[in-house]
Amino acid sequence: MQKAFPIFAVELFCDGWLFLTHSDVTWDGSSHAVKRIRINADKSERLLSHAREHFTDVPSNIDLCQYVGATLEELEKHAEPVVPRDVVSSRLQLLFEGDLTPITLVQLMCVGDWISVRQGNEGEIRVTYDERLAQQISGFGLFMASFVESLCSQSTMLSDGSVATVFEARPATEPGICAFLEMGDAVSAEPGPEDALGVEPEPEPEPEPAPEPAPKPSAKEQEKLRIAREVKAARDKMEELDKARVALLNQLLVLRHKHEQLSDQSGWRAIVEMEEVGRQVKDLSSHVDQIDKQLSDARLAYAETRAASLQALKELGQ
């Protein structure tokens, strides 16, 4: 069956071929933009052959990611599929900035097995979702219908409106993720762990001429500070890995440019140096793949840590 590329692009995220981390998406106050699209290191060698099963003219993984990025940017231009942030559960608000738009919906597809959008064998579009996720988003059905309509409008084979859309709610398949969704009522307005009840994660004492002895924090206050430190540590680890990856990519770009220059030269020394640079490119690419995997794990760990922190803070407040 011939795939429609916009649907195929979304399937790549649903099936774990591609993913977006928190730092890969920016919010300007009205819409989102994608800074980069990441390839799952475990599937990178098979990604191109997978894509060519449906689209034989895809030149490389890089080109595929560019095509997918253009698809997401086009989706974001549609004004209809948007859910204001204040009517989205505070649990989901931890995972993206700004309103819930097509790009942030794709972000959610990269976390656990909450939701997927696929093209069925008969050409129909199947939206499968965890029913508890739907409870976290006001107007979920209308939002998803508009999202699918926007996807179809980008494909000539689907834009005539004759394609059926099938919605299927299902029980949870990942207990840890579902616990994240099940904490409290949907569309609540609870503070995040760092800001809950005005507690600062790392208070800095202000110097005073004659400071009075500060009262010893209560056990409850100490627990709140411990929780905030855990969340901060998880976030810092994620941001540190992202910075390390950017630095590696810059080095990789320099090496690839040097390798390209050497390939235009002749002589024994140029050949030897080109082989050495090629080895460095290979080693550095492997390191980038490792960082990608660590970043994926760190993002999920951050989301789960904040989820557990919210529950702990709720229990402390009772």
C-alpha positions, 0 to 999 in steps of 0.5 A: 500500500502506498503511504501518504508521506505526512502520515508516514512522517508521524509514524516515524515518531510513533514507532521510535525511529525519530524523536524530539527532546524538550530542547529540540522545540522552541516556543515564541509565544504563538507557535512552535518551531523545530530546531532539530529532529533526532534519530534513534541510534538503535535504528539509524542504520535501518532508517533509510531502508525503512523509508525507501520501502515506501518512498524510493527517492529519499537520498539519505537520513539527513534528507528524510529528517529535513522532509519530516521537519518541513511537514511539521512546520507546515502542520504548525501553520494551521491555526485550528489544531491548538489547545490553550495551555491553561486547559491542558492537565498540569502533568502534560504541561511539564513536557512542553512549552506553550500551548498544545499544537501539532508539534507538541503533540508529536512530542507527546508521541515520543513519550511512552505509548500514549498516542499514535496516528497511522495509515491502515491497510485500507487507507484509513487513518487510525488514531489510537490513544490511551483513554487517560490521555484524552482526559488530560486535554480539553476538547481532545476529540476535536483537536485530534480530528483537526490534526488529522485533517491538517495532515491529510491536507498536505497529501494529494492522495488524502486531501479530497476528504474521502479518507475515513478516520478511526478513533480507538481508545485503549487501556494503558500499556506502560504502567509507569507512564500511566501513573504519570497521567493518573495523578489527580484530576485532569485540567488542574492547576497545581504548581510545579515541584520547584515552585510548590508552596513558595519553596526554593530548591536552593535558597541562598542566604543573604549576608546581614551585619548581625544575622539571627540564627535561622530556625531549623526547617521542619521535616516537611520543609526539608522533604520539599527541598529534597524533592526540588533538588531531585527535579533540578538534578534530572533537568540539569542532566538533560540540559548537560547532555544536550549541550554536549551533543551540540558541541560534538555535532560542531566538531563533526561538522568541522571534520566532515568539511576537512574530509571533503577538502582532502578528497579533492586532493591527490598524493599519499599524504592526503590519502593517509590524512583522509583515512585518519579524518574518516576514522575520527568522523566514524568514532565521533558519530558513534559518540553522538549516537550514544549521547542521543540514547542517553538524552532520550533516557534522560528526558523520560527520567525527567518527566517521571521524576517530576511526576513523582515529585508532584504526587509527593508534594500533594501528599505532603500538603494533605 
